[in-house]
Amino acid sequence: MLLKESQIKQLIKIGSISIEPFDVEFQLHGSYIDLRLSDRFYRYPEDLRPEVQILDPENPYFNILERDYISDKGIVLEPGGFYIFETLEYISIPENISIFLQPKLRLSRLGINLLNSGWIGYGYEGNLTLCVHNVNAYPVRIFKDMPIVHIFLSKSEL
């Protein structure tokens, strides 16, 4: 059962759900919550490109990601580029609630594809990690603190 606005507000009020930072007037829209882009992102180091021909989970290079920060001028997502971002909000939900993650339509229309949309398990705690791909033929600029995804909360009946 998807939670509606009044249920979400009540669960936040009693501390069952925690979202920090959170502005209820700006981020809560009926049955979904907008989450914003933090200033942190990850990418594979450019100097690895000549050495690495293929990414392989058993290859030690697979786990070498550079952490970088989005400036006040934003970050340009190059055509075909793959990026890993974090949400600004830290979320904590109880064991009977799961999260459904969906990209913002505004960004989808620009060719920004969220590769890991879908369900996040019950009892999740932490910042959400977003795998983003620019499928557009044009570069797209995005900014820290901008809404990037919607989350819907679903309560288990068990």
GROMACS elastic network, one bead per residue, 0.5 to 0.9 nm:
[ bonds ]
;  ai    aj funct       b0    kb
    1   153     6  0.83693   500
    1   154     6  0.52686   500
    1   155     6  0.54939   500
    1   156     6  0.68496   500
    1   157     6  0.75880   500
    2    31     6  0.72989   500
    2   152     6  0.68511   500
    2   153     6  0.57139   500
    2   155     6  0.64613   500
    3     6     6  0.81483   500
    3     7     6  0.59073   500
    3     8     6  0.63100   500
    3    31     6  0.61341   500
    3    32     6  0.84367   500
    3   152     6  0.74221   500
    3   153     6  0.56220   500
    3   154     6  0.57376   500
    3   155     6  0.68103   500
    4     7     6  0.54447   500
    4     8     6  0.62304   500
    4     9     6  0.87336   500
    4    30     6  0.60621   500
    4    32     6  0.77715   500
    4   152     6  0.89097   500
    4   153     6  0.83882   500
    5     8     6  0.51389   500
    5     9     6  0.61470   500
    5    10     6  0.86209   500
    5    28     6  0.72009   500
    5    29     6  0.71459   500
    5    31     6  0.52462   500
    5    32     6  0.76227   500
    6     9     6  0.51616   500
    6    10     6  0.62078   500
    6    11     6  0.87383   500
    6    30     6  0.82669   500
    6    31     6  0.88106   500
    7    10     6  0.51073   500
    7    11     6  0.62168   500
    7    12     6  0.86180   500
    8    11     6  0.52128   500
    8    12     6  0.61886   500
    8    13     6  0.85307   500
    8    17     6  0.79458   500
    8    28     6  0.87539   500
    8    31     6  0.80595   500
    8   153     6  0.80391   500
    9    12     6  0.51702   500
    9    13     6  0.60401   500
    9    14     6  0.87543   500
    9    24     6  0.81787   500
    9    28     6  0.88263   500
   10    14     6  0.62906   500
   10    15     6  0.85487   500
   10    16     6  0.86759   500
   11    14     6  0.53363   500
   11    15     6  0.61213   500
   11    16     6  0.51253   500
   11    17     6  0.55643   500
   11    18     6  0.84981   500
   12    15     6  0.50028   500
   12    16     6  0.59432   500
   12    18     6  0.60191   500
   12    19     6  0.79457   500
   13    16     6  0.77452   500
   13    17     6  0.81432   500
   13    18     6  0.89652   500
   14    17     6  0.78774   500
   15    18     6  0.61688   500
   16    92     6  0.81648   500
   16    93     6  0.66739   500
   16    94     6  0.63891   500
   17    91     6  0.75580   500
   17    92     6  0.57861   500
   17    94     6  0.68125   500
   18    22     6  0.87989   500
   18    90     6  0.78223   500
   18    91     6  0.56285   500
   18    92     6  0.50278   500
   18    93     6  0.66402   500
   19    22     6  0.57103   500
   19    89     6  0.60908   500
   19    90     6  0.56386   500
   19    92     6  0.65862   500
   19    93     6  0.87238   500
   20    23     6  0.88089   500
   20    88     6  0.81890   500
   20    89     6  0.51779   500
   20    90     6  0.52450   500
   20    91     6  0.66955   500
   21    88     6  0.75343   500
   21    89     6  0.55727   500
   21    90     6  0.72340   500
   22    26     6  0.84387   500
   22    27     6  0.71513   500
   22    28     6  0.89907   500
   22    35     6  0.88164   500
   22    89     6  0.71567   500
   23    26     6  0.54303   500
   23    27     6  0.57726   500
   23    28     6  0.77202   500
   24    27     6  0.53631   500
   24    28     6  0.52041   500
   24    29     6  0.85813   500
   24    33     6  0.86195   500
   25    28     6  0.61573   500
   25    29     6  0.81606   500
   26    29     6  0.80007   500
   26    34     6  0.82413   500
   27    32     6  0.82903   500
   27    33     6  0.53655   500
   27    35     6  0.71471   500
   27    36     6  0.89491   500
   27   147     6  0.84871   500
   28    31     6  0.75699   500
   28    32     6  0.60994   500
   28    34     6  0.65671   500
   29    32     6  0.54277   500
   29    33     6  0.60610   500
   29    34     6  0.77599   500
   30    33     6  0.80325   500
   31   151     6  0.86758   500
   31   152     6  0.63657   500
   31   153     6  0.78004   500
   32   150     6  0.60302   500
   32   151     6  0.54596   500
   32   153     6  0.73760   500
   33   149     6  0.82941   500
   33   150     6  0.54031   500
   33   151     6  0.52257   500
   33   152     6  0.66115   500
   33   153     6  0.86653   500
   34   104     6  0.83999   500
   34   147     6  0.58785   500
   34   148     6  0.72369   500
   34   149     6  0.58003   500
   34   151     6  0.64611   500
   35    87     6  0.64003   500
   35    88     6  0.71410   500
   35    89     6  0.65279   500
   35   145     6  0.86902   500
   35   146     6  0.82058   500
   35   147     6  0.54606   500
   35   148     6  0.61497   500
   35   149     6  0.54712   500
   35   150     6  0.61441   500
   35   151     6  0.73176   500
   36    86     6  0.87238   500
   36    87     6  0.55556   500
   36    88     6  0.54808   500
   36    89     6  0.69266   500
   36   144     6  0.73966   500
   36   145     6  0.50572   500
   36   146     6  0.51018   500
   36   148     6  0.54017   500
   36   149     6  0.70625   500
   37    40     6  0.81346   500
   37    85     6  0.72282   500
   37    86     6  0.63881   500
   37    88     6  0.53529   500
   37    89     6  0.83311   500
   37   142     6  0.88400   500
   37   143     6  0.73087   500
   37   144     6  0.50549   500
   37   146     6  0.56165   500
   37   147     6  0.63300   500
   37   148     6  0.60166   500
   37   149     6  0.85637   500
   38    41     6  0.79557   500
   38    69     6  0.87237   500
   38    70     6  0.81015   500
   38    85     6  0.74128   500
   38    86     6  0.57597   500
   38    87     6  0.50579   500
   38    89     6  0.78029   500
   38   143     6  0.87236   500
   38   144     6  0.53356   500
   38   145     6  0.59115   500
   38   146     6  0.83898   500
   39    68     6  0.82693   500
   39    69     6  0.52138   500
   39    71     6  0.73381   500
   39    72     6  0.89977   500
   39    74     6  0.89555   500
   39    85     6  0.83272   500
   39    86     6  0.79350   500
   39    87     6  0.85690   500
   39    88     6  0.75697   500
   39   143     6  0.81382   500
   39   144     6  0.51318   500
   39   145     6  0.75220   500
   40    67     6  0.69747   500
   40    68     6  0.59832   500
   40    70     6  0.63561   500
   40    84     6  0.87643   500
   40    85     6  0.62550   500
   40    86     6  0.61938   500
   40    87     6  0.84312   500
   40    88     6  0.86142   500
   40   144     6  0.83988   500
   41    66     6  0.82674   500
   41    67     6  0.58447   500
   41    68     6  0.54528   500
   41    69     6  0.60268   500
   41    70     6  0.73004   500
   41    83     6  0.70502   500
   41    84     6  0.55326   500
   41    86     6  0.64690   500
   42    65     6  0.59132   500
   42    66     6  0.53453   500
   42    68     6  0.60165   500
   42    69     6  0.84422   500
   42    83     6  0.62553   500
   42    84     6  0.50227   500
   42    85     6  0.64232   500
   42    86     6  0.88469   500
   43    46     6  0.85690   500
   43    64     6  0.87047   500
   43    65     6  0.53641   500
   43    66     6  0.53721   500
   43    67     6  0.68618   500
   43    68     6  0.79018   500
   43    82     6  0.75063   500
   43    83     6  0.56891   500
   43    84     6  0.64990   500
   44    47     6  0.86841   500
   44    48     6  0.74547   500
   44    49     6  0.84767   500
   44    61     6  0.89344   500
   44    62     6  0.87420   500
   44    63     6  0.89615   500
   44    64     6  0.67312   500
   44    66     6  0.59309   500
   44    67     6  0.89615   500
   44    83     6  0.85915   500
   45    48     6  0.56233   500
   45    49     6  0.75076   500
   45    64     6  0.77764   500
   45    65     6  0.65799   500
   45    66     6  0.59598   500
   46    49     6  0.56232   500
   46    50     6  0.85301   500
   47    50     6  0.68440   500
   47    51     6  0.78881   500
   48    51     6  0.52738   500
   48    52     6  0.58673   500
   48    61     6  0.83133   500
   49    52     6  0.54338   500
   49    53     6  0.72320   500
   50    53     6  0.72732   500
   52    55     6  0.70863   500
   52    61     6  0.77296   500
   55    58     6  0.87031   500
   55    59     6  0.70740   500
   55    61     6  0.73605   500
   55    62     6  0.58728   500
   56    59     6  0.51002   500
   56    60     6  0.82849   500
   56    61     6  0.79955   500
   56    62     6  0.61052   500
   57    60     6  0.77520   500
   57    61     6  0.85088   500
   57    62     6  0.57282   500
   57    63     6  0.80999   500
   58    61     6  0.86318   500
   58    62     6  0.73667   500
   59    62     6  0.55997   500
   59    63     6  0.82074   500
   60    63     6  0.62506   500
   60    64     6  0.74303   500
   61    64     6  0.51961   500
   61    65     6  0.83797   500
   62    65     6  0.79074   500
   69    75     6  0.88257   500
   70    73     6  0.77129   500
   70    74     6  0.55887   500
   70    75     6  0.57959   500
   70   142     6  0.89388   500
   70   143     6  0.71179   500
   70   144     6  0.63336   500
   71    74     6  0.52625   500
   71    75     6  0.70379   500
   71   143     6  0.79344   500
   71   144     6  0.76973   500
   72    75     6  0.87048   500
   72   143     6  0.72318   500
   72   144     6  0.73880   500
   73   141     6  0.87919   500
   73   142     6  0.87659   500
   73   143     6  0.71014   500
   73   144     6  0.89727   500
   74   141     6  0.62853   500
   74   142     6  0.54585   500
   74   144     6  0.65456   500
   75   140     6  0.82400   500
   75   141     6  0.54744   500
   75   142     6  0.55929   500
   75   143     6  0.63884   500
   75   144     6  0.85052   500
   76   139     6  0.62001   500
   76   140     6  0.54675   500
   76   142     6  0.65004   500
   76   143     6  0.89144   500
   77    80     6  0.83010   500
   77    81     6  0.61429   500
   77    82     6  0.80639   500
   77    83     6  0.79866   500
   77   112     6  0.86319   500
   77   133     6  0.81279   500
   77   134     6  0.63168   500
   77   138     6  0.87803   500
   77   139     6  0.55127   500
   77   140     6  0.51425   500
   77   141     6  0.60510   500
   77   142     6  0.75254   500
   78    81     6  0.50701   500
   78    82     6  0.84313   500
   78   133     6  0.89946   500
   78   134     6  0.66404   500
   78   136     6  0.86042   500
   78   137     6  0.85270   500
   78   138     6  0.71577   500
   78   140     6  0.67482   500
   78   141     6  0.87425   500
   79    82     6  0.89394   500
   79   133     6  0.83244   500
   79   134     6  0.53844   500
   79   135     6  0.61747   500
   79   136     6  0.56819   500
   79   137     6  0.53359   500
   79   138     6  0.56546   500
   79   139     6  0.54135   500
   79   140     6  0.79319   500
   80   133     6  0.65050   500
   80   134     6  0.52162   500
   80   135     6  0.54945   500
   80   136     6  0.72166   500
   80   137     6  0.77332   500
   80   139     6  0.89890   500
   81   132     6  0.81631   500
   81   133     6  0.56592   500
   81   134     6  0.55057   500
   81   135     6  0.78421   500
   82   131     6  0.72720   500
   82   132     6  0.57776   500
   82   134     6  0.68623   500
   83   130     6  0.81439   500
   83   131     6  0.59590   500
   83   132     6  0.51622   500
   83   133     6  0.64331   500
   83   134     6  0.87036   500
   84   129     6  0.68122   500
   84   130     6  0.55778   500
   84   132     6  0.60907   500
   84   133     6  0.88811   500
   85   128     6  0.83376   500
   85   129     6  0.57821   500
   85   130     6  0.50435   500
   85   131     6  0.65536   500
   85   132     6  0.73938   500
   86    89     6  0.85719   500
   86   127     6  0.62026   500
   86   128     6  0.56225   500
   86   130     6  0.59511   500
   86   131     6  0.89305   500
   87    90     6  0.74576   500
   87   127     6  0.55858   500
   87   128     6  0.53910   500
   87   129     6  0.66636   500
   87   130     6  0.75695   500
   87   145     6  0.86999   500
   87   148     6  0.82075   500
   87   149     6  0.87402   500
   88   127     6  0.69327   500
   88   128     6  0.84229   500
   88   144     6  0.83933   500
   88   145     6  0.70269   500
   89   126     6  0.82233   500
   89   127     6  0.59692   500
   89   128     6  0.78942   500
   90   125     6  0.73248   500
   90   126     6  0.50510   500
   90   128     6  0.75603   500
   91   124     6  0.73636   500
   91   125     6  0.53909   500
   91   126     6  0.52824   500
   91   127     6  0.61752   500
   91   128     6  0.79339   500
   92   123     6  0.70807   500
   92   124     6  0.59077   500
   92   126     6  0.65198   500
   92   127     6  0.89918   500
   93    96     6  0.81274   500
   93    97     6  0.62869   500
   93    98     6  0.75013   500
   93    99     6  0.86322   500
   93   122     6  0.73399   500
   93   123     6  0.50274   500
   93   124     6  0.56513   500
   93   125     6  0.64296   500
   94    97     6  0.56867   500
   94    98     6  0.82350   500
   94   122     6  0.68408   500
   94   124     6  0.73936   500
   94   125     6  0.88097   500
   95    98     6  0.77986   500
   95   121     6  0.86234   500
   95   124     6  0.77893   500
   95   156     6  0.88090   500
   96   122     6  0.59380   500
   96   123     6  0.68343   500
   96   154     6  0.83251   500
   96   155     6  0.57295   500
   96   156     6  0.52047   500
   96   157     6  0.79760   500
   96   158     6  0.77579   500
   97   121     6  0.79928   500
   97   122     6  0.51619   500
   97   123     6  0.64197   500
   97   124     6  0.85185   500
   97   153     6  0.65296   500
   97   154     6  0.54263   500
   97   156     6  0.60731   500
   98   119     6  0.70911   500
   98   120     6  0.59591   500
   98   121     6  0.52336   500
   98   123     6  0.68107   500
   98   124     6  0.74115   500
   98   152     6  0.84003   500
   98   153     6  0.58451   500
   98   154     6  0.52974   500
   98   155     6  0.66014   500
   98   156     6  0.78939   500
   99   118     6  0.81501   500
   99   119     6  0.56950   500
   99   120     6  0.50556   500
   99   121     6  0.67705   500
   99   122     6  0.74239   500
   99   124     6  0.81666   500
   99   151     6  0.62298   500
   99   152     6  0.57066   500
   99   154     6  0.63000   500
  100   117     6  0.75041   500
  100   118     6  0.53310   500
  100   120     6  0.61989   500
  100   121     6  0.89332   500
  100   150     6  0.81784   500
  100   151     6  0.54526   500
  100   152     6  0.50200   500
  100   153     6  0.63848   500
  100   154     6  0.75888   500
  101   116     6  0.80962   500
  101   117     6  0.50340   500
  101   118     6  0.51031   500
  101   119     6  0.62532   500
  101   120     6  0.74052   500
  101   149     6  0.67870   500
  101   150     6  0.59879   500
  101   152     6  0.66792   500
  102   105     6  0.86963   500
  102   114     6  0.78749   500
  102   116     6  0.88493   500
  102   117     6  0.53781   500
  102   118     6  0.66720   500
  102   149     6  0.56468   500
  102   150     6  0.52297   500
  102   151     6  0.62999   500
  102   152     6  0.81892   500
  103   106     6  0.85284   500
  103   107     6  0.72810   500
  103   108     6  0.68531   500
  103   112     6  0.86289   500
  103   113     6  0.75317   500
  103   114     6  0.60380   500
  103   117     6  0.69859   500
  103   148     6  0.64236   500
  103   150     6  0.61571   500
  103   151     6  0.87410   500
  104   107     6  0.55442   500
  104   108     6  0.64143   500
  104   109     6  0.88899   500
  104   147     6  0.74774   500
  104   148     6  0.56369   500
  104   150     6  0.62864   500
  105   109     6  0.61516   500
  105   110     6  0.87476   500
  105   149     6  0.87118   500
  106   109     6  0.54124   500
  106   110     6  0.68491   500
  106   148     6  0.88289   500
  107   110     6  0.50856   500
  107   111     6  0.66405   500
  107   112     6  0.54117   500
  107   113     6  0.78117   500
  107   148     6  0.73426   500
  108   111     6  0.51121   500
  108   113     6  0.59679   500
  108   114     6  0.82002   500
  109   112     6  0.72822   500
  110   113     6  0.88498   500
  110   134     6  0.84270   500
  110   135     6  0.86837   500
  110   136     6  0.68853   500
  110   138     6  0.87699   500
  110   140     6  0.72588   500
  111   133     6  0.82319   500
  111   134     6  0.57228   500
  111   135     6  0.51436   500
  111   137     6  0.83036   500
  111   138     6  0.85741   500
  111   140     6  0.82523   500
  112   132     6  0.67819   500
  112   133     6  0.58914   500
  112   135     6  0.62409   500
  112   136     6  0.71713   500
  112   140     6  0.80078   500
  113   131     6  0.84343   500
  113   132     6  0.57273   500
  113   133     6  0.51464   500
  113   134     6  0.61464   500
  113   135     6  0.67123   500
  114   117     6  0.59729   500
  114   130     6  0.68458   500
  114   131     6  0.59288   500
  114   133     6  0.65467   500
  114   134     6  0.89346   500
  114   149     6  0.87148   500
  115   130     6  0.75724   500
  115   131     6  0.54060   500
  115   132     6  0.59588   500
  115   133     6  0.70596   500
  116   119     6  0.88548   500
  116   129     6  0.86388   500
  116   130     6  0.65575   500
  116   131     6  0.60187   500
  116   132     6  0.81493   500
  117   120     6  0.87749   500
  117   130     6  0.82476   500
  117   131     6  0.88171   500
  117   149     6  0.89937   500
  120   123     6  0.89564   500
  120   124     6  0.71921   500
  121   124     6  0.61479   500
  122   155     6  0.89296   500
  122   156     6  0.88007   500
  125   128     6  0.86691   500
  133   136     6  0.89200   500
  134   137     6  0.81872   500
  134   138     6  0.84478   500
  134   139     6  0.77578   500
  134   140     6  0.76150   500
  135   138     6  0.85460   500
  136   139     6  0.72604   500
  136   140     6  0.81472   500
  142   146     6  0.75548   500
  143   146     6  0.57721   500
  144   147     6  0.86706   500
  145   148     6  0.86206   500
  147   150     6  0.80980   500
  155   158     6  0.88629   500
